[in-house]
C-alpha cells in the first residue's frame, strides 16, 4: 500500500469527518487525524 502523505514517523495525515475520511486509505483513521503506516519511509513509499 502506498502512503503518499506519510512522514518520517510513519503516520499519514488525514481528515476525519463523522467516522469517514477524505482519503480511502484513511478508513481506519484515528481521532487525532492520523493512520499508522509502520513500514512507510520518509518518501511516502513502503520500504
N, CA, C and O atoms as a GROMACS GRO file, in nm:
protein
  188
    1UNK      N    1   0.084  -0.120   0.000
    1UNK     CA    2   0.000   0.000   0.000
    1UNK      C    3   0.087   0.123   0.000
    1UNK      O    4   0.180   0.133   0.080
    2UNK      N    5   0.058   0.217  -0.087
    2UNK     CA    6   0.128   0.344  -0.085
    2UNK      C    7   0.072   0.433   0.024
    2UNK      O    8  -0.048   0.432   0.052
    3UNK      N    9   0.160   0.511   0.086
    3UNK     CA   10   0.119   0.608   0.186
    3UNK      C   11   0.170   0.744   0.140
    3UNK      O   12   0.268   0.793   0.196
    4UNK      N   13   0.108   0.806   0.041
    4UNK     CA   14   0.167   0.921  -0.028
    4UNK      C   15   0.194   1.041   0.061
    4UNK      O   16   0.280   1.123   0.029
    5UNK      N   17   0.122   1.053   0.172
    5UNK     CA   18   0.142   1.168   0.258
    5UNK      C   19   0.215   1.129   0.386
    5UNK      O   20   0.218   1.205   0.483
    6UNK      N   21   0.275   1.009   0.386
    6UNK     CA   22   0.338   0.958   0.507
    6UNK      C   23   0.462   1.039   0.541
    6UNK      O   24   0.539   1.076   0.452
    7UNK      N   25   0.482   1.068   0.671
    7UNK     CA   26   0.602   1.139   0.713
    7UNK      C   27   0.700   1.042   0.778
    7UNK      O   28   0.672   0.922   0.786
    8UNK      N   29   0.812   1.092   0.824
    8UNK     CA   30   0.916   1.006   0.877
    8UNK      C   31   0.875   0.926   0.999
    8UNK      O   32   0.935   0.823   1.029
    9UNK      N   33   0.772   0.971   1.069
    9UNK     CA   34   0.727   0.900   1.188
    9UNK      C   35   0.639   0.781   1.152
    9UNK      O   36   0.598   0.705   1.240
   10UNK      N   37   0.609   0.763   1.024
   10UNK     CA   38   0.527   0.651   0.981
   10UNK      C   39   0.379   0.676   1.000
   10UNK      O   40   0.301   0.581   1.012
   11UNK      N   41   0.339   0.803   1.002
   11UNK     CA   42   0.198   0.835   1.014
   11UNK      C   43   0.153   0.913   0.891
   11UNK      O   44   0.227   0.996   0.838
   12UNK      N   45   0.032   0.886   0.847
   12UNK     CA   46  -0.025   0.955   0.732
   12UNK      C   47  -0.136   1.048   0.780
   12UNK      O   48  -0.233   1.001   0.840
   13UNK      N   49  -0.124   1.179   0.756
   13UNK     CA   50  -0.230   1.270   0.799
   13UNK      C   51  -0.355   1.254   0.714
   13UNK      O   52  -0.346   1.229   0.594
   14UNK      N   53  -0.470   1.267   0.777
   14UNK     CA   54  -0.595   1.261   0.703
   14UNK      C   55  -0.701   1.337   0.782
   14UNK      O   56  -0.685   1.361   0.902
   15UNK      N   57  -0.808   1.373   0.715
   15UNK     CA   58  -0.916   1.444   0.779
   15UNK      C   59  -1.030   1.347   0.806
   15UNK      O   60  -1.076   1.277   0.716
   16UNK      N   61  -1.074   1.343   0.931
   16UNK     CA   62  -1.184   1.253   0.969
   16UNK      C   63  -1.311   1.335   0.986
   16UNK      O   64  -1.313   1.437   1.054
   17UNK      N   65  -1.417   1.287   0.923
   17UNK     CA   66  -1.546   1.354   0.937
   17UNK      C   67  -1.652   1.248   0.964
   17UNK      O   68  -1.685   1.169   0.876
   18UNK      N   69  -1.705   1.248   1.084
   18UNK     CA   70  -1.813   1.156   1.117
   18UNK      C   71  -1.777   1.010   1.097
   18UNK      O   72  -1.860   0.930   1.054
   19UNK      N   73  -1.652   0.975   1.128
   19UNK     CA   74  -1.609   0.837   1.114
   19UNK      C   75  -1.556   0.804   0.976
   19UNK      O   76  -1.502   0.696   0.954
   20UNK      N   77  -1.571   0.898   0.882
   20UNK     CA   78  -1.517   0.878   0.748
   20UNK      C   79  -1.402   0.976   0.726
   20UNK      O   80  -1.385   1.071   0.804
   21UNK      N   81  -1.325   0.954   0.623
   21UNK     CA   82  -1.211   1.041   0.599
   21UNK      C   83  -1.208   1.085   0.454
   21UNK      O   84  -1.285   1.037   0.371
   22UNK      N   85  -1.115   1.180   0.425
   22UNK     CA   86  -1.103   1.233   0.290
   22UNK      C   87  -1.012   1.148   0.203
   22UNK      O   88  -0.993   1.179   0.086
   23UNK      N   89  -0.956   1.040   0.258
   23UNK     CA   90  -0.868   0.952   0.182
   23UNK      C   91  -0.915   0.809   0.199
   23UNK      O   92  -0.945   0.767   0.311
   24UNK      N   93  -0.922   0.733   0.092
   24UNK     CA   94  -0.964   0.595   0.101
   24UNK      C   95  -0.876   0.514   0.194
   24UNK      O   96  -0.924   0.424   0.263
   25UNK      N   97  -0.745   0.546   0.195
   25UNK     CA   98  -0.651   0.473   0.280
   25UNK      C   99  -0.671   0.505   0.426
   25UNK      O  100  -0.617   0.436   0.513
   26UNK      N  101  -0.749   0.609   0.456
   26UNK     CA  102  -0.767   0.653   0.594
   26UNK      C  103  -0.895   0.597   0.655
   26UNK      O  104  -0.948   0.656   0.749
   27UNK      N  105  -0.944   0.487   0.605
   27UNK     CA  106  -1.070   0.434   0.658
   27UNK      C  107  -1.054   0.389   0.803
   27UNK      O  108  -1.154   0.376   0.875
   28UNK      N  109  -0.930   0.367   0.847
   28UNK     CA  110  -0.905   0.332   0.987
   28UNK      C  111  -0.851   0.451   1.064
   28UNK      O  112  -0.777   0.435   1.161
   29UNK      N  113  -0.888   0.571   1.020
   29UNK     CA  114  -0.835   0.694   1.079
   29UNK      C  115  -0.870   0.704   1.227
   29UNK      O  116  -0.982   0.675   1.269
   30UNK      N  117  -0.770   0.746   1.306
   30UNK     CA  118  -0.789   0.766   1.448
   30UNK      C  119  -0.839   0.909   1.472
   30UNK      O  120  -0.834   0.992   1.382
   31UNK      N  121  -0.885   0.936   1.592
   31UNK     CA  122  -0.941   1.066   1.623
   31UNK      C  123  -0.842   1.180   1.610
   31UNK      O  124  -0.882   1.296   1.593
   32UNK      N  125  -0.711   1.149   1.619
   32UNK     CA  126  -0.612   1.254   1.608
   32UNK      C  127  -0.581   1.289   1.464
   32UNK      O  128  -0.497   1.375   1.438
   33UNK      N  129  -0.646   1.223   1.370
   33UNK     CA  130  -0.629   1.256   1.230
   33UNK      C  131  -0.509   1.191   1.164
   33UNK      O  132  -0.457   1.243   1.065
   34UNK      N  133  -0.464   1.079   1.218
   34UNK     CA  134  -0.354   1.008   1.156
   34UNK      C  135  -0.386   0.859   1.147
   34UNK      O  136  -0.455   0.804   1.232
   35UNK      N  137  -0.334   0.795   1.040
   35UNK     CA  138  -0.330   0.650   1.039
   35UNK      C  139  -0.184   0.609   1.043
   35UNK      O  140  -0.098   0.681   0.993
   36UNK      N  141  -0.156   0.494   1.101
   36UNK     CA  142  -0.019   0.449   1.115
   36UNK      C  143   0.021   0.365   0.994
   36UNK      O  144  -0.049   0.271   0.956
   37UNK      N  145   0.133   0.400   0.934
   37UNK     CA  146   0.191   0.323   0.823
   37UNK      C  147   0.330   0.278   0.867
   37UNK      O  148   0.429   0.342   0.829
   38UNK      N  149   0.341   0.172   0.946
   38UNK     CA  150   0.467   0.140   1.013
   38UNK      C  151   0.582   0.109   0.919
   38UNK      O  152   0.698   0.125   0.957
   39UNK      N  153   0.554   0.064   0.797
   39UNK     CA  154   0.663   0.030   0.705
   39UNK      C  155   0.693   0.144   0.608
   39UNK      O  156   0.772   0.128   0.515
   40UNK      N  157   0.631   0.257   0.632
   40UNK     CA  158   0.646   0.369   0.540
   40UNK      C  159   0.775   0.445   0.570
   40UNK      O  160   0.806   0.471   0.686
   41UNK      N  161   0.849   0.481   0.466
   41UNK     CA  162   0.970   0.560   0.489
   41UNK      C  163   0.943   0.708   0.460
   41UNK      O  164   0.830   0.745   0.429
   42UNK      N  165   1.044   0.791   0.471
   42UNK     CA  166   1.025   0.935   0.457
   42UNK      C  167   0.976   0.979   0.320
   42UNK      O  168   0.924   1.090   0.306
   43UNK      N  169   0.992   0.895   0.218
   43UNK     CA  170   0.948   0.931   0.084
   43UNK      C  171   0.800   0.905   0.064
   43UNK      O  172   0.743   0.944  -0.038
   44UNK      N  173   0.737   0.839   0.161
   44UNK     CA  174   0.596   0.807   0.148
   44UNK      C  175   0.570   0.677   0.077
   44UNK      O  176   0.455   0.647   0.043
   45UNK      N  177   0.675   0.597   0.054
   45UNK     CA  178   0.658   0.467  -0.009
   45UNK      C  179   0.696   0.358   0.089
   45UNK      O  180   0.776   0.380   0.180
   46UNK      N  181   0.639   0.241   0.071
   46UNK     CA  182   0.674   0.129   0.157
   46UNK      C  183   0.820   0.090   0.135
   46UNK      O  184   0.868   0.089   0.022
   47UNK      N  185   0.889   0.059   0.243
   47UNK     CA  186   1.028   0.017   0.233
   47UNK      C  187   1.038  -0.126   0.181
   47UNK      O  188   1.148  -0.179   0.165
   0.00000   0.00000   0.00000
